């Protein structure tokens, strides 16, 4: 069965623009890159409409950049204070000796502070910022993933379409449709199979530790139900579907098997997921590893690449380069950031986040910005249940810092957005590797750095 996504010619996409510190890279020759260039950003023209929440929600000022000469590289007094305080606080022993950070002014794109910002470190789940940006850009925020049921040779085949949000209730609804068709045809029994051929092997990424799965991440397959953390999510989903058929009076013959749906199979029913923008929002909010890996593969497919880790990361690089994001020292091997082989500089992470402050990308990328956990937000990765922003050096920033977390053994990152004392939005990224302090102590120090950018920790 042909699983290739429908190709819709997109409008022209012109990256870069106001970013004086970034220059879009050019594609080299070759049919593959030409194809990616032609297919990416199917809804880019829509990114030019709609006001930015950073300009319209009353949180930002209309103050023009301060151009008064000073002794600190042209920074105004508020930014000078941020830089000076960060210079003092970045040497916190809890952060260790291998830490990098960057702070940008979102309005002027000027660099407020840079401490080893080009050094590529293990970014942990901050990798999801790159994955989400590519997925929204290539697929479009309104994209929905489809799961189908087809019938042929006495078998109902559940065909996976990369929907990581599929639920038992969704399968129950599909089963009712299938049962109605079977009974109309005078059939009371059927075999059940699954087709997850949309995603080829390998199902595990370079740099994943054996103890990561299936708890932290399941082997990546195109079919899963209720986010079950099992080794074979496809067969598991087929079994749930079979149970729903049986509950509606259909006899399921034998065990659930794998088969590739034939082009002659008859369509029976299908389910559409929520919009990609909603899925990305939730993925960022709780740092869902499995969703990130699925999005990486679906993004690859839409851009004409194989639905593999390599295909997905190739597209991520292409998309970021056309936005003008620096890819110097950039190494990415998965979509979730669990890979211990990933290396991304703080400068790159900050430049990705800086895109979220631009009006022209509002339509495309706002679900990333809106999904960023907020300091002190229960249910997010910056919530009090995780001990974030709860000490005297950071509690003043509760409700004021919007940031993506990242946590692996030996790597902790925090990258996001906050307003400085001058009322202007600042983009920051802090990454540390190898600190011997406890995870909670490192996170407290990271939260203190973000509070410093906000200006509330004086």
Number of C-alpha atoms within 10 A of each C-alpha: 13 10 12 11 11 8 11 12 12 16 15 15 16 13 17 18 11 12 20 11 13 16 17 17 17 10 13 9 8 8 9 13 17 12 13 21 19 17 20 30 27 21 23 21 17 16 19 15 13 13 16 17 18 20 15 11 9 8 12 17 14 9 10 9 13 11 9 8 10 11 8 13 10 15 23 18 14 16 25 18 18 24 23 13 17 22 14 9 16 21 13 15 14 20 26 16 15 15 23 24 27 26 31 25 22 25 21 15 18 17 19 24 22 19 18 15 23 20 20 20 27 30 33 28 27 30 27 31 24 25 30 28 23 27 32 27 24 28 24 23 21 14 16 20 18 16 22 18 26 21 24 15 10 12 20 27 28 32 27 27 26 26 26 24 16 23 17 16 13 18 26 19 16 22 25 16 16 23 23 14 15 18 13 10 9 9 14 14 18 20 19 24 28 26 24 23 20 23 23 15 14 12 13 20 21 15 14 17 12 8 9 13 15 17 11 12 22 22 19 27 28 23 30 28 23 14 16 16 18 16 16 16 23 26 23 19 26 28 18 18 28 27 18 21 24 16 13 15 12 20 16 18 13 9 13 21 15 17 16 16 24 14 11 11 16 13 15 20 18 18 18 15 20 16 14 22 25 17 25 30 21 20 22 29 24 17 25 18 20 21 24 27 29 25 28 29 31 27 29 26 24 24 27 19 20 20 23 26 25 18 19 31 24 20 28 24 20 20 24 23 20 20 22 23 26 24 18 13 13 16 17 26 22 29 30 29 30 28 24 22 18 21 20 25 27 33 28 24 29 26 26 22 27 23 23 26 23 21 19 19 21 22 25 26 28 24 24 26 25 19 23 27 28 25 27 24 18 13 13 22 24 27 18 16 12 15 15 22 29 18 13 10 19 23 19 19 25 20 14 19 25 26 29 30 29 24 19 17 11 16 22 27 29 28 29 26 30 24 22 22 17 16 15 24 25 28 33 30 30 28 31 24 21 16 19 14 14 12 17 13 15 22 24 21 22 29 26 26 26 32 27 25 31 26 21 17 18 10
